[in-house]
Amino acid sequence: MNFEEIKNDEQSYMMHAYGRFNAALVSGKGAVAVDSEGREYIDFTSGIGVNSLGYCDEGWTRAVAAQAATLQHISNLYYSPVQTELSKKLCRLSGMKKVFLCNSGAEANECAIKIARKYSFDKYGSGRQKIVTLVNSFHGRTVTTLAATGQEVFHNYFFPFTEGFVYAEPNNTESLRACIDDEVCAVFVELVQGEGGVMPLEQSFVDEIASLCKEKDLLLMIDEVQTGISRTGSFFCYQSYGIEPDVITSAKGLGGGLPIGACLCSAKAENVIVPGTHGTTFGGNPISCAAALEVLSRVSEPEFLKEVNEKGEYIKAELKKIGNVKEIRGKGMMIGIVTEKDNAKEMAVKCLENGLLILTAKNLLRLLPPLTITYDEINKGLSILKNTMEA
């Protein structure tokens, strides 16, 4: 099928949930994608931070194929060695005590919300169920995680939304303190707001959150769906802030391209979820777990993390040489570019036309390249970006 045939079928048979770019991607290798017409693109998106090892990594492909040929799915009524191996690995890398495996970031965040409310109910009874999130945050697209998201643009159409969320201004300790009353059970934040515009939280603000949570016995919960799995230069972003959360959530890069999410908790909350209070049919699917184990075996190594930070710094340094760049922000290989002309969406379309896949968030360009991207691929992508932005 050519591109027009694919596009016509999409328009005819799929709900129009996405504003798509004009390309149909059919194959890829490393950080290079190929479309239906045979055209190649340098990929600075990795499927919105998902393809952490790039396209069709050989080790990842072998792990997935081997598991698919062994056992593709079982009910969670039975033990699964690949599940338990992944859970053990995640706990050892994160310092957490227990894991619940699911299918996506939104599901992981739903699990975190349920843990926070049940932890408080088990200890204090009813009436202590509110969760503080941040203005400009993004936690998912279910009715509950949309309610947790601190952006008014998302609080529409799907009424009634789940109650019990209040929103503090990021990096504003007075706003944070004003949100915390006797009905609050947890604070839930992204340490770098991704969909909100690649906005890192200040260390002092994060320290204040951690202090208040400890003082008032609130669960400190970190949404690491986009920032985790080495994306920001440490295995989980919270590790670079020197805090000890009670709950963290993960997805995106964890499976390297297959759907998987995880909600991890410390010893404080390890006994909150019991049989009958939470569950999933597909969560912890053996093939997704095998993919995640391959990802973790690579991205958690100190040398790999060092390379992520070095590549991130290299990209930022090169971006400073490009015209129409007003501001650069982010951590590791999670990078945002504010343009002088405030024309990020226009630039993203033109980058595609010139052979570069790039993302937007709010009014900026967003880079989430594969963590394994080579310097040659980086330079090719930056060259396209430079020529596009300075045209």
C-alpha positions as CSV (number, residue, x, y, z in Angstrom):
1,M,0.0,0.0,0.0
2,N,1.2,3.5,-0.8
3,F,0.9,6.4,1.6
4,E,-2.4,7.7,0.2
5,E,-4.0,4.3,0.5
6,I,-2.9,4.0,4.1
7,K,-4.1,7.5,4.9
8,N,-7.5,6.9,3.3
9,D,-8.0,3.6,5.2
10,E,-7.1,5.4,8.5
11,Q,-9.6,8.1,7.8
12,S,-12.3,5.5,6.8
13,Y,-11.9,3.0,9.6
14,M,-10.2,4.6,12.6
15,M,-11.5,7.0,15.2
16,H,-10.0,10.4,14.6
17,A,-8.2,10.5,18.0
18,Y,-4.8,11.7,16.6
19,G,-3.5,14.6,14.6
20,R,-1.0,12.7,12.5
21,F,2.0,13.8,10.6
22,N,2.0,13.0,6.9
23,A,4.2,9.8,7.0
24,A,3.4,6.1,7.4
25,L,6.3,4.4,9.1
26,V,6.8,0.8,8.2
27,S,10.3,-0.2,9.3
28,G,13.3,1.0,11.2
29,K,16.8,0.2,12.5
30,G,18.6,2.1,15.3
31,A,17.5,5.7,15.2
32,V,16.4,5.6,11.5
33,A,12.8,5.0,10.5
34,V,11.6,4.2,7.0
35,D,8.2,5.2,5.5
36,S,5.9,3.5,3.1
37,E,7.6,5.3,0.2
38,G,11.1,4.1,1.2
39,R,12.1,7.5,2.6
40,E,14.4,7.5,5.7
41,Y,14.1,9.7,8.8
42,I,16.4,10.4,11.7
43,D,14.2,9.7,14.7
44,F,14.4,12.1,17.7
45,T,11.1,10.8,19.2
46,S,11.6,7.1,19.9
47,G,7.8,6.6,19.9
48,I,7.5,9.4,22.5
49,G,10.3,8.0,24.7
50,V,9.3,4.3,24.2
51,N,11.9,2.7,21.9
52,S,14.7,3.2,24.4
53,L,17.1,0.8,22.5
54,G,16.0,2.2,19.1
55,Y,14.2,0.3,16.3
56,C,14.7,-3.5,16.1
57,D,17.7,-3.8,18.4
58,E,19.1,-7.3,17.9
59,G,19.3,-8.2,21.6
60,W,15.8,-7.0,22.2
61,T,14.4,-8.8,19.1
62,R,16.0,-12.1,20.2
63,A,14.6,-11.8,23.7
64,V,11.1,-11.0,22.4
65,A,11.2,-13.8,19.8
66,A,12.5,-16.4,22.3
67,Q,9.7,-15.6,24.8
68,A,7.0,-15.5,22.1
69,A,8.1,-19.0,21.0
70,T,8.0,-20.3,24.6
71,L,4.9,-18.8,26.2
72,Q,3.0,-15.7,25.1
73,H,0.5,-15.2,27.8
74,I,-0.9,-16.7,31.0
75,S,-3.4,-15.6,33.6
76,N,-2.1,-13.8,36.6
77,L,-3.7,-16.6,38.7
78,Y,-0.4,-18.5,38.1
79,Y,3.2,-17.7,38.9
80,S,5.4,-16.5,36.1
81,P,9.2,-16.6,36.4
82,V,9.7,-13.9,33.8
83,Q,7.4,-11.6,35.8
84,T,9.2,-12.3,39.1
85,E,12.6,-11.8,37.5
86,L,11.6,-8.4,36.1
87,S,10.0,-7.4,39.5
88,K,13.2,-8.4,41.4
89,K,15.3,-6.4,38.9
90,L,13.1,-3.3,39.2
91,C,13.2,-3.5,43.0
92,R,17.0,-3.8,43.1
93,L,17.6,-1.0,40.7
94,S,15.1,1.4,42.3
95,G,15.4,0.5,46.0
96,M,11.6,-0.1,46.1
97,K,10.1,-3.1,47.9
98,K,7.2,-4.4,45.7
99,V,6.0,-4.0,42.1
100,F,2.6,-4.2,40.4
101,L,2.9,-4.8,36.6
102,C,0.4,-3.4,34.2
103,N,0.2,-2.2,30.6
104,S,0.7,1.6,30.5
105,G,1.7,4.7,32.3
106,A,-2.0,5.7,32.9
107,E,-2.6,2.3,34.5
108,A,0.5,2.6,36.6
109,N,-0.7,6.0,37.8
110,E,-4.2,4.6,38.6
111,C,-2.5,2.0,40.7
112,A,-0.5,4.7,42.6
113,I,-3.7,6.7,43.2
114,K,-5.5,3.6,44.6
115,I,-2.4,2.8,46.8
116,A,-2.4,6.3,48.3
117,R,-6.1,6.3,49.1
118,K,-6.2,2.8,50.5
119,Y,-3.0,3.4,52.6
120,S,-4.7,6.3,54.2
121,F,-8.0,4.5,54.6
122,D,-6.3,1.5,56.3
123,K,-4.5,3.7,58.7
124,Y,-6.8,6.7,59.3
125,G,-10.2,5.7,58.1
126,S,-12.4,7.7,55.6
127,G,-12.1,11.4,54.9
128,R,-8.4,11.5,54.0
129,Q,-8.4,11.0,50.2
130,K,-7.2,14.1,48.4
131,I,-4.1,14.0,46.3
132,V,-2.0,17.1,45.5
133,T,-0.6,17.2,42.0
134,L,1.0,20.1,40.1
135,V,-0.4,22.7,37.7
136,N,0.9,21.9,34.2
137,S,1.3,18.2,35.1
138,F,0.2,15.3,32.9
139,H,-0.7,11.8,34.4
140,G,-2.7,10.1,31.7
141,R,-6.0,10.0,29.7
142,T,-8.3,7.9,31.8
143,V,-11.1,9.8,33.6
144,T,-9.1,9.6,36.9
145,T,-5.7,10.4,35.5
146,L,-7.1,13.3,33.5
147,A,-8.5,14.6,36.8
148,A,-5.0,14.2,38.4
149,T,-3.6,16.2,35.5
150,G,-3.2,19.8,36.4
151,Q,-4.2,21.4,33.1
152,E,-7.6,22.8,32.7
153,V,-7.6,22.1,28.9
154,F,-8.0,18.4,29.8
155,H,-10.9,18.9,32.2
156,N,-13.6,19.0,29.6
157,Y,-16.2,16.8,27.9
158,F,-16.0,13.7,30.1
159,F,-17.9,14.9,33.2
160,P,-18.1,14.0,35.9
161,F,-14.3,13.6,36.5
162,T,-13.0,11.7,39.5
163,E,-13.0,14.0,42.6
164,G,-10.2,14.4,45.1
165,F,-7.4,16.2,43.3
166,V,-5.9,19.7,44.1
167,Y,-3.2,21.5,42.2
168,A,-0.2,23.3,43.5
169,E,1.9,25.7,41.5
170,P,5.3,24.0,40.6
171,N,8.3,25.4,42.4
172,N,6.0,27.4,44.8
173,T,6.3,26.2,48.3
174,E,3.5,28.5,49.6
175,S,1.1,27.1,47.0
176,L,2.1,23.6,48.0
177,R,1.5,24.3,51.7
178,A,-1.8,25.9,51.0
179,C,-3.0,22.7,49.2
180,I,-2.2,20.4,52.1
181,D,-4.9,20.0,54.7
182,D,-6.3,17.2,56.9
183,E,-8.0,15.6,53.8
184,V,-4.8,15.1,51.8
185,C,-3.2,11.6,51.7
186,A,-0.4,12.0,49.0
187,V,1.6,14.3,46.8
188,F,2.1,13.1,43.2
189,V,4.5,14.8,40.9
190,E,6.6,14.5,37.7
191,L,10.2,15.7,38.5
192,V,10.4,17.0,34.9
193,Q,7.0,17.9,33.4
194,G,7.1,16.3,30.0
195,E,3.8,17.1,28.2
196,G,3.8,20.3,30.2
197,G,6.8,21.6,28.4
198,V,9.9,19.8,29.7
199,M,10.0,21.7,32.9
200,P,12.3,20.4,35.7
201,L,11.3,21.0,39.3
202,E,13.8,22.9,41.5
203,Q,15.7,20.9,44.0
204,S,14.5,23.1,46.9
205,F,10.9,22.6,46.0
206,V,11.3,18.8,45.7
207,D,13.0,18.8,49.1
208,E,10.1,20.7,50.6
209,I,7.6,18.2,49.1
210,A,9.6,15.3,50.7
211,S,9.8,17.1,54.0
212,L,6.1,17.8,54.2
213,C,5.2,14.2,53.2
214,K,7.3,12.9,55.9
215,E,6.0,15.3,58.5
216,K,2.3,14.7,57.7
217,D,2.5,11.0,56.8
218,L,1.6,11.6,53.2
219,L,2.7,9.2,50.4
220,L,5.4,10.8,48.2
221,M,4.6,9.6,44.7
222,I,6.7,10.2,41.6
223,D,5.4,9.8,38.1
224,E,8.4,8.4,36.2
225,V,6.5,7.3,33.1
226,Q,8.5,9.6,30.9
227,T,11.5,10.5,33.1
228,G,12.4,6.9,34.2
229,I,14.4,4.0,32.7
230,S,17.5,6.1,32.3
231,R,15.9,8.8,30.1
232,T,17.1,11.7,32.4
233,G,20.6,10.3,33.1
234,S,19.9,8.3,36.2
235,F,17.9,5.1,36.2
236,F,15.0,6.9,37.8
237,C,14.9,10.7,37.9
238,Y,14.2,10.8,41.6
239,Q,17.6,9.3,42.3
240,S,19.3,12.5,40.9
241,Y,17.2,14.5,43.4
242,G,18.3,12.5,46.4
243,I,14.8,11.8,47.7
244,E,13.2,8.5,48.9
245,P,9.6,8.2,47.4
246,D,7.0,5.9,48.7
247,V,5.5,5.1,45.2
248,I,6.9,5.5,41.7
249,T,5.4,4.7,38.4
250,S,7.0,3.6,35.2
251,A,6.1,2.7,31.6
252,K,7.2,4.1,28.1
253,G,10.8,3.1,27.8
254,L,10.5,0.1,30.1
255,G,9.4,-2.3,27.4
256,G,11.5,-0.9,24.6
257,G,8.5,-0.8,22.3
258,L,6.1,-3.3,23.9
259,P,3.3,-2.2,26.2
260,I,4.2,-2.5,29.9
261,G,3.8,-0.3,33.0
262,A,4.9,-0.7,36.6
263,C,3.9,0.8,39.9
264,L,6.6,0.3,42.6
265,C,6.2,1.0,46.3
266,S,8.5,1.2,49.3
267,A,8.1,-1.0,52.5
268,K,5.7,1.7,53.8
269,A,3.1,0.7,51.3
270,E,4.0,-2.8,50.4
271,N,0.9,-4.4,52.0
272,V,-1.7,-2.0,50.7
273,I,-2.7,-4.0,47.6
274,V,-4.1,-7.4,48.5
275,P,-6.1,-9.9,46.5
276,G,-9.4,-8.4,45.3
277,T,-8.3,-4.8,45.5
278,H,-6.5,-4.5,42.1
279,G,-5.7,-6.6,39.0
280,T,-5.2,-6.8,35.3
281,T,-5.6,-9.4,32.5
282,F,-2.6,-8.5,30.4
283,G,-0.3,-6.8,33.0
284,G,3.0,-8.6,33.3
285,N,2.6,-10.3,29.9
286,P,5.6,-12.7,29.5
287,I,6.7,-11.2,26.2
288,S,6.6,-7.6,27.5
289,C,8.5,-8.7,30.6
290,A,11.1,-10.4,28.5
291,A,11.5,-7.2,26.5
292,A,11.8,-5.1,29.7
293,L,14.4,-7.4,31.1
294,E,16.5,-6.9,28.0
295,V,16.1,-3.1,28.3
296,L,17.1,-3.1,31.9
297,S,20.1,-5.3,31.4
298,R,21.5,-2.5,29.1
299,V,20.3,0.9,30.3
300,S,21.0,0.4,34.0
301,E,24.7,-0.1,33.5
302,P,26.8,2.9,34.9
303,E,28.7,3.3,31.6
304,F,25.4,3.4,29.7
305,L,24.1,6.1,32.1
306,K,27.3,8.0,31.6
307,E,26.8,8.0,27.9
308,V,23.2,9.2,28.2
309,N,24.4,12.2,30.1
310,E,27.2,12.9,27.7
311,K,25.0,12.6,24.7
312,G,22.4,14.9,26.3
313,E,25.1,17.5,27.1
314,Y,26.4,17.2,23.5
315,I,23.0,17.8,22.0
316,K,22.4,20.8,24.2
317,A,25.8,22.3,23.3
318,E,25.1,21.9,19.6
319,L,21.6,23.3,19.9
320,K,23.0,26.5,21.3
321,K,24.7,27.1,17.9
322,I,21.4,27.0,16.0
323,G,19.4,30.1,15.1
324,N,15.8,30.5,16.3
325,V,16.7,28.7,19.6
326,K,15.6,30.9,22.5
327,E,15.9,28.4,25.5
328,I,17.0,24.8,26.1
329,R,15.8,22.9,29.1
330,G,15.6,19.3,30.4
331,K,17.7,16.5,31.9
332,G,19.7,13.8,30.2
333,M,18.1,12.9,26.8
334,M,14.8,14.6,27.6
335,I,15.2,18.0,26.0
336,G,13.0,20.9,25.2
337,I,13.7,23.8,22.8
338,V,11.8,27.1,23.0
339,T,12.0,28.8,19.6
340,E,12.5,32.5,19.1
341,K,9.7,32.7,16.6
342,D,7.3,30.6,18.8
343,N,6.7,28.3,15.8
344,A,7.4,24.8,17.2
345,K,4.5,23.1,15.5
346,E,5.4,24.6,12.1
347,M,9.0,23.5,12.6
348,A,8.0,20.0,13.5
349,V,6.1,19.7,10.2
350,K,9.0,21.1,8.2
351,C,11.5,18.8,10.0
352,L,9.4,15.8,8.9
353,E,9.5,17.1,5.3
354,N,13.3,17.4,5.6
355,G,13.8,13.9,7.1
356,L,13.7,14.4,10.9
357,L,11.1,13.1,13.3
358,I,10.6,15.5,16.3
359,L,8.0,16.1,18.9
360,T,6.3,19.2,20.4
361,A,5.0,19.9,23.9
362,K,3.1,23.1,24.6
363,N,5.0,25.8,22.5
364,L,8.3,24.1,22.3
365,L,10.1,21.3,20.3
366,R,10.8,18.2,22.3
367,L,13.6,15.6,21.8
368,L,13.3,12.1,23.2
369,P,15.8,10.2,21.0
370,P,16.6,6.5,21.5
371,L,19.1,6.2,24.3
372,T,21.3,4.1,22.0
373,I,21.4,6.8,19.2
374,T,24.9,7.2,17.7
375,Y,26.7,10.4,17.4
376,D,26.5,10.1,13.7
377,E,22.7,9.9,13.9
378,I,22.7,12.8,16.4
379,N,24.7,14.9,14.0
380,K,22.6,14.1,11.0
381,G,19.4,14.9,12.9
382,L,20.9,18.2,14.3
383,S,22.0,19.2,10.8
384,I,18.4,18.8,9.5
385,L,17.1,20.7,12.5
386,K,19.6,23.5,12.0
387,N,18.8,23.8,8.3
388,T,15.0,23.8,9.0
389,M,15.1,26.3,11.9
390,E,17.4,28.7,10.1
391,A,15.6,28.6,6.7
